[in-house]
Amino acid sequence: MPGPDPGVEAVAEQEPPIVLATAAETRAFGHQLAALLPPAALLLLSGPLGAGKTCLVQGLAEALGVREPVTSPTFALAQHYPGLVHLDLYRLPGGGAADELFAQEEEVARELGWLLAVEWPERLCWPPCDAWRLRLEPAGEGRHLWLQSPSPLGFNPDPAAPGPAAAADG
């Protein structure tokens, strides 16, 4: 059972993970996160199917004032709500198609000053370094969450993530 709400500021780049016991806690964390993220932020959401990525985006959307139901864009690929673009790259093969759709939606989100939340960023050839990264993992009935703010100077500290060296080698 999680303790008192630590607040989003306390979990940025935190180890061990935040424990979210229920879908309601995951949505509530999304509310808090919306207050932390700067305008036109990019949020990359990783985790397996059923980890709670869309649930967290629902909390973000509620905090941004979205009144319509927020659903997974797995089949539509992208959903636009006031203040939020929700992108899901799950059905796309890694590489070209995912990168092209991401570039189009990122341009729209930045032009409008909206948050861009991307599920399945692993499909991108080269995920952007200026992104907030959030990882959700199922843990019993709940989930564990890790949050990382954008890296200073565009450095990507995740050695498993593709970057300039990986692109040059491939």
Summary of the structure (lengths in Angstrom):
residues: 170
radius of gyration: 15.3
end to end distance: 44.9
largest distance: 46.5
contacts: 491
relative contact order: 0.20
helix: 34%
strand: 22%
